[in-house]
Amino acid sequence: MVEIKEILNCYETYGSIKKTAQRLDVSINTVRRYLRQMKQMENGDLPDFLTADQVVIQPSRVLTDEVKEKIHEYLESSEYNRGKQRITAKRIHLFSLI
């Protein structure tokens, strides 16, 4: 969890949206959103959104047991296939979208 003030301070230090996102391990779009809100606040278009210590909460990216089982099924089904017949990470990703 990263505080919004930390995002703004890091941006002031590095001057780059990409570097700020990498340093704080947040999305580039998250950094852009808060910079945009800061500019709107300075122009008077938005009320002060930094009064409370707000925190950015990002969803965790965790593989569930169900997804792990599916991946193992795909890999076991193509265990003896050769070359282009093998299931790759790209194919597993496509299967998981279905």
N, C-alpha and C positions, 0 to 999 in steps of 0.2 A: 504494500500500500504506500502510495506516494502522496505527500501533501501538495496541494496546488502551488503554494508558495515556493516549494522546493523546485517545481518545474520552472516557474518564472525566474528564480534565482539562477538555476543552472543555465537557462537560455541567455540570461544577461552575461554569464561567465563565458560561455562558449560561442554565443552568437549564431548558433546553427540549430535548426529544428532537428535535423537528423542526429547530430551528436548528442543533443539533449535527450532524445528518445533512447538512444543506445546506452547512455550513461545511467539513466534511471530505469531502464528496462520497461518502457511503456511504448504504446503505439505512437507513430508519428502524427496520426490524426488526433490523438489525445492532446499532444503538445500544441498542435495548430488550434484546436478548439479553445484551449485556455488562453492562448495568446490573442486569439480573435476576441474573446470575451474581455480580456484586459484592455484592448484597444477601444472596444465599445464603451467600457466603463470610463476610460479616460475622456472620451468624447461626450460623456453624459447620457448616452443612449441606454445604459444599463445601471441598475443600482449596484452598490459595492458588494461584490460576491465574495470578497476575501475577509469579511468581518468574522465569520466563524472559521475555525480550522477545519476546512473541508478536506476530505481524503478521497483519492481516486481508488476505487476498488475494481480490480479487473478479475474476470472470471478465471477460475483455475482450468488449466488444460490437462485433464487427467484421462487416461484410458480406463474405461470401466472393464470389469471382468467379462462382460458380454462381448465387448468389442475385441478383447484379447482372444477369446475363444473363436470368434469368427475369423480373425487373422490366422490363427493356428490351423483352422479347418482349411482355409484357402491354401496355406503353405503345404500342408500334408497332402492335399488332393493333387498338387502339382509336383510332389517330391521326385517322382521318377521321370518327369517330362524334361526334355532337353531343349536348349537354345530358346527359340522364340516361343515355344509352348509353355515355358515356365511363367509362373505368376510373379510379376514384379511389384514393387511398392506402388507404382503408378496404377497398375490394375487393381490392386487391393483398395486403393483410395477410390477408384471409380466404382468398385463393387460396394463399398461402404456408403456411397451416396445414393444407391438404389434403395 
